[in-house]
Amino acid sequence: MGDPGLEAKNRVIGLKQTLRAIQQNKACIIYLANDVDDHILKKIKLASQGKNVKIVTTRVGKKELGQICRIDVNAAVVALVQE
């Protein structure tokens, strides 16, 4: 994947922060780990309906997505946000 945006400051990590960004119309792209839980996927898709949000399922799992974001825990969901 190697998206430089995932290492940038204009991103939020985790379900709660991502849902908040979607609700505030700040999320533009959402990256999901390829092993994301079904209930998380459903919440993201439901929240994104009618919004101009692109959802991308990555080729990496939660552990690798967390490493790409330079955090020490797994990351199932990462959203790029606009201020």
C-alpha positions as CSV (number, residue, x, y, z in Angstrom):
1,M,0.0,0.0,0.0
2,G,2.6,2.6,1.1
3,D,0.2,5.5,1.0
4,P,2.0,8.5,2.5
5,G,-1.3,9.9,3.7
6,L,-1.5,7.2,6.3
7,E,1.6,8.5,8.0
8,A,0.5,12.1,7.9
9,K,-1.1,14.1,10.6
10,N,-4.4,14.5,8.7
11,R,-5.7,11.1,9.6
12,V,-7.7,9.5,12.4
13,I,-7.3,5.9,13.6
14,G,-10.0,3.6,15.0
15,L,-13.7,3.1,14.7
16,K,-14.9,5.9,17.1
17,Q,-12.7,8.6,15.6
18,T,-13.5,7.5,12.0
19,L,-17.3,7.5,12.7
20,R,-17.0,11.0,14.2
21,A,-15.0,12.2,11.2
22,I,-17.7,10.8,8.8
23,Q,-20.5,12.4,10.9
24,Q,-18.7,15.8,10.7
25,N,-18.2,15.4,6.9
26,K,-14.4,15.5,7.4
27,A,-13.5,12.0,6.2
28,C,-12.6,11.7,2.6
29,I,-11.0,8.2,2.3
30,I,-11.4,5.3,4.7
31,Y,-8.9,2.5,4.7
32,L,-10.0,-0.9,6.2
33,A,-7.8,-3.7,7.1
34,N,-8.4,-6.8,5.0
35,D,-9.3,-8.8,8.2
36,V,-11.7,-6.1,9.6
37,D,-14.5,-7.5,11.7
38,D,-18.0,-7.6,10.0
39,H,-19.6,-5.4,12.6
40,I,-17.0,-2.6,12.1
41,L,-17.5,-2.9,8.3
42,K,-21.3,-2.6,8.7
43,K,-21.0,0.5,10.9
44,I,-18.6,2.2,8.5
45,K,-20.8,1.5,5.5
46,L,-23.9,2.6,7.3
47,A,-22.4,5.9,8.4
48,S,-20.9,6.6,5.0
49,Q,-24.2,6.2,3.1
50,G,-25.1,9.5,1.3
51,K,-21.6,10.9,2.1
52,N,-18.8,11.6,-0.3
53,V,-16.5,9.1,1.3
54,K,-14.3,6.5,-0.6
55,I,-13.9,3.2,1.3
56,V,-10.8,1.2,0.4
57,T,-10.1,-2.3,1.7
58,T,-6.3,-2.7,1.9
59,R,-4.2,-5.7,1.2
60,V,-2.8,-5.7,4.7
61,G,-4.3,-6.9,8.0
62,K,-4.9,-4.9,11.2
63,K,-1.4,-5.5,12.6
64,E,0.3,-4.2,9.4
65,L,-2.1,-1.3,9.1
66,G,-1.2,-0.2,12.6
67,Q,2.5,-0.5,11.7
68,I,2.0,1.6,8.6
69,C,0.3,4.3,10.8
70,R,3.3,4.1,13.1
71,I,1.3,3.0,16.2
72,D,2.0,0.1,18.5
73,V,-1.4,-1.5,18.3
74,N,-3.6,-3.0,15.6
75,A,-5.7,-0.6,13.4
76,A,-8.8,-1.9,11.7
77,V,-9.9,1.5,10.3
78,V,-8.0,4.6,9.3
79,A,-9.6,7.7,7.8
80,L,-7.9,10.5,5.9
81,V,-9.6,13.8,7.0
82,Q,-9.8,17.3,5.6
83,E,-9.9,20.2,8.0
